[in-house]
Amino acid sequence: MREQAAGEGDVDRRATGRFRGPLAGLLVALVAAGGCFVGGVSDPQGGEPAPPEPTAAPGTAATRADGTTSVEEFAQDVADAQAVAERYWAAQFRASGEGFRPIRRIISYQRAGEVSCGGQALPRNNAVYCSQGDFIAYDVAWSVAAFRQVGDAFVFYLLGHEYAHGIQVRLGIRYDFTIQQELQADCMAGAYLGDSVRSGTLTLGEGDLEEFRDGLAAVGDDPDQPWFAEGSHGTAEQRTDSFFRGYERSLAACDLG
Ligand SMILES: [Zn+2]
């Protein structure tokens, strides 16, 4: 997937491309373990995150032999996904006559408890948006593993999903069940990506659509998990449906009100 940098021509990053081998059940379990949440809006004195670190954490900065899935490329994808999301949402807010404040920070972490949200330590193997402090935080080792396993499109999806939680907060959207919040975030992530492709901001590489499907399949809830349970995100099928509804039909499909 390539971002067309505004005013700078093509940044000329080649899509890293293809699905890389069978998705381990690992990914599924890891995502389900933490889930991403909109942390403690009702607790205003909640924790500040640790100072931001470089996206490519030193401990994981080994490049792979094939040169296509390096931590540097991962970091570039995160930065690109952030830039595309900021541009996209700024335009949406502007079109509604409203000012837009980008999400304040995107933070990587390596250890459980290194970053906390509202006094709650963030676990390993997760990515979250924290409304207190208005930041996205992700376990860099887990995210790089998913990037290597699924492909670069997963990074754009993941960032887009967490970013969407920040937009929900800005819009004052708060559902009773986490599954509603999560499926809407998937739809909004789909809209940000689909619209960015249609506008030429993003160029899909071969296999990127397949990577979205692979990634969504990997982050679905266990079929036995009740939909109404706290932390439910939706089954793989529900998440895939929501994402592609947004991807194909834009934000009108996402019930933003
Ligand atoms: Zn989420």
Residues whose N, C-alpha, C, O or C-beta is under 5 A from the ligand:
A	BS01	ZN	C36 E182 A185
